[in-house]
């Protein structure tokens, strides 16, 4: 099993999504002793925002590197915190490089078709508030965006490990971690 582990939480030591993604990877490795892990840390080794020059260049080392890692992966684990109702811009910069026409998806007469079928993705989601239920669900542009972007390239087997309510007091934080731990055990 090849695991691609992508982290994007800016609070490296205190990041909820980083803790969850590390726990997910540990669980996957425990059930598959031969698992190989490639870790991409978008904060420690940041990508800039996509530029026209980079997109139009003949040589695209970042594109090639990240697409190759994704193509080789059986399982993709994304540590994705919610910042201002969506994903960190660092994660968006990575997505901008791996969603490539003719490489990870293609246009057909029936519409776009993802080319990375047969892979599994696990989103390790950290959220300060509660957006999975209640009045704030319409503001979730984090998990919903990631699911749509992954489906666009053919990754439709997506599971979410979620710890939310992290900034709503000690009791809510503890419950959020407990819920996420139970989800991770079931992987």
C-alpha positions in Angstrom: 0.0 0.0 0.0 1.3 3.4 -1.0 0.0 6.3 1.2 0.3 9.9 0.2 0.0 12.0 3.3 -0.6 15.8 2.6 -0.7 18.2 5.5 -1.8 21.9 5.2 -2.4 23.0 8.8 -0.5 26.2 9.5 -0.2 25.7 13.2 2.3 22.9 12.9 2.5 21.8 16.6 -1.0 22.6 17.6 -2.8 21.6 14.4 -5.9 19.4 14.9 -5.9 18.3 11.2 -2.2 17.3 11.5 -2.8 15.3 14.6 -5.8 13.6 12.9 -3.9 12.9 9.6 -1.0 11.4 11.6 -3.4 9.2 13.5 -5.0 8.1 10.3 -1.7 7.2 8.7 -0.6 5.3 11.9 -3.9 3.3 11.8 -3.3 2.5 8.1 0.3 1.5 8.7 -0.8 -0.7 11.7 -3.1 -2.7 9.4 -0.6 -2.9 6.6 3.0 -3.5 7.7 4.4 -3.0 4.2 2.8 0.4 3.7 5.0 3.1 2.3 4.3 6.7 3.2 5.1 9.8 1.2 4.6 12.9 3.3 4.0 16.3 1.7 4.0 19.2 4.1 2.6 22.3 2.3 3.6 24.5 5.2 7.1 23.3 5.8 7.8 23.2 2.0 5.3 25.8 0.7 4.1 26.1 -2.9 3.4 29.6 -4.2 0.1 30.4 -5.8 -0.2 29.1 -9.3 1.0 31.6 -11.9 0.4 31.9 -15.7 4.1 31.4 -16.3 4.2 28.2 -14.4 1.0 26.9 -16.0 2.2 27.7 -19.5 5.8 26.5 -19.0 7.0 23.5 -20.9 8.8 22.2 -17.9 6.6 21.8 -14.8 8.6 20.3 -12.0 6.0 20.9 -9.2 3.2 19.6 -11.4 5.1 16.5 -12.3 6.3 15.8 -8.8 2.9 16.1 -7.1 0.9 14.4 -9.9 3.4 11.5 -9.8 3.0 11.1 -6.1 -0.7 11.1 -6.4 -0.7 8.6 -9.3 1.5 6.2 -7.3 -0.7 6.4 -4.2 -3.3 3.8 -3.3 -4.6 6.0 -0.4 -4.5 9.7 -0.1 -4.7 11.2 3.4 -5.3 15.0 3.5 -4.9 16.9 6.7 -7.3 19.8 6.0 -8.3 22.4 8.5 -11.2 24.8 7.9 -10.0 28.4 7.5 -12.8 30.9 6.9 -15.2 28.3 5.7 -12.8 26.6 3.2 -9.4 25.0 2.9 -6.0 26.7 3.4 -4.6 28.5 0.3 -1.6 26.2 0.6 -3.8 23.2 -0.1 -5.6 25.0 -2.9 -2.1 25.6 -4.5 -1.4 21.9 -4.4 -4.9 21.1 -5.9 -4.2 23.6 -8.7 -1.2 21.6 -9.6 -2.7 18.1 -9.5 -5.9 18.8 -11.3 -4.6 18.7 -14.9 -6.5 18.2 -18.1 -5.2 15.2 -19.9 -3.3 13.9 -16.9 -5.6 13.5 -13.9 -8.8 14.2 -15.8 -9.9 14.4 -19.4 -12.8 16.1 -21.2 -15.0 13.7 -23.2 -18.2 14.2 -25.2 -20.1 13.2 -22.0 -18.2 15.7 -19.9 -15.1 15.5 -17.7 -13.8 12.1 -16.6 -11.4 11.5 -13.7 -8.4 9.4 -14.5 -7.4 8.4 -11.0 -10.1 5.9 -10.3 -9.6 3.1 -7.8 -8.0 5.2 -5.1 -9.2 6.0 -1.6 -9.0 9.3 0.1 -9.4 10.2 3.8 -9.9 13.8 4.7 -8.7 14.6 8.3 -10.8 17.6 8.9 -10.4 20.0 11.8 -12.9 22.8 12.5 -13.3 25.4 15.2 -17.1 25.3 15.0 -19.7 22.8 14.0 -20.5 22.7 10.3 -21.7 19.2 9.7 -25.1 19.7 11.2 -27.4 22.7 12.0 -27.6 26.2 10.6 -23.9 26.4 9.5 -23.9 23.5 7.1 -24.3 25.9 4.1 -21.0 27.5 5.1 -19.0 24.3 4.6 -16.8 25.0 1.6 -14.0 22.8 3.0 -15.1 19.2 3.0 -17.6 19.7 0.2 -14.9 21.4 -2.0 -12.4 18.6 -1.4 -14.9 15.9 -2.2 -15.8 17.6 -5.4 -12.2 18.2 -6.4 -11.3 14.6 -5.7 -14.3 13.3 -7.6 -13.4 15.4 -10.6 -10.1 13.4 -10.9 -11.8 10.1 -10.3 -11.3 9.6 -6.5 -14.9 9.0 -5.3 -14.1 6.7 -2.4 -13.7 9.5 0.2 -14.1 9.2 3.9 -14.0 12.1 6.3 -12.5 11.9 9.8 -13.8 15.0 11.5 -13.0 16.8 14.8 -15.2 19.9 15.0 -16.2 22.3 17.8 -12.5 22.6 18.6 -12.8 26.3 19.6 -16.1 25.9 21.5 -14.7 25.1 24.9 -12.9 22.2 26.6 -15.9 19.9 26.6 -16.7 20.4 22.9 -13.0 20.0 22.0 -12.7 16.7 24.0 -15.9 15.4 22.3 -14.5 16.4 18.9 -11.3 14.4 19.5 -13.3 11.5 20.9 -15.5 11.4 17.8 -12.5 11.5 15.5 -10.7 8.8 17.4 -13.7 6.5 17.0 -13.8 7.2 13.2 -10.1 6.4 12.9 -10.5 3.1 14.8 -13.1 2.1 12.2 -10.8 2.7 9.2 
